[in-house]
Amino acid sequence: MTEKLEILKKRIIYRASYRGTKEMDILLSSFVKKYIEILNHEQLFELEKFLKFEDEIIINYYNLDVTNQDIEKNKISKIFKQFKL
C-alpha cells in the first residue's frame, strides 16, 4: 500500500508542476508541496481529480470566484481556495 501511495504522490507532484503555463505550475506545485504530506489517502485521490480540471477552471475559481459545479464537489477545492502563495 505504501508503494502505491508514493506512486500516487509522485504522479500528483508531476501533474501539478507541469501544467503548461508557468503561473499554474507555480501556484499548483506550491499548493501540492505544502499539503501532500498531510493529506490522507482519500484526500490524495481528490487532489488527483482536482488536478484534472482545466487550468482555466482552476484559475477562475481561485482568482475570480467563478464557481463550477464539478469543482465545488471536490473536497480539495475548499482547501485550495484558502491557499495563499
Buried (B, 14 or more C-beta within 10 A) or exposed (E): EEEEEEEBBEEBBEBBBEBEEEEBBBBBBBBBEEBBEEBEEEBBBBBBBBBEBEBEBBBBBBEEEEEBEEBEEBBBBEBBEEEEE
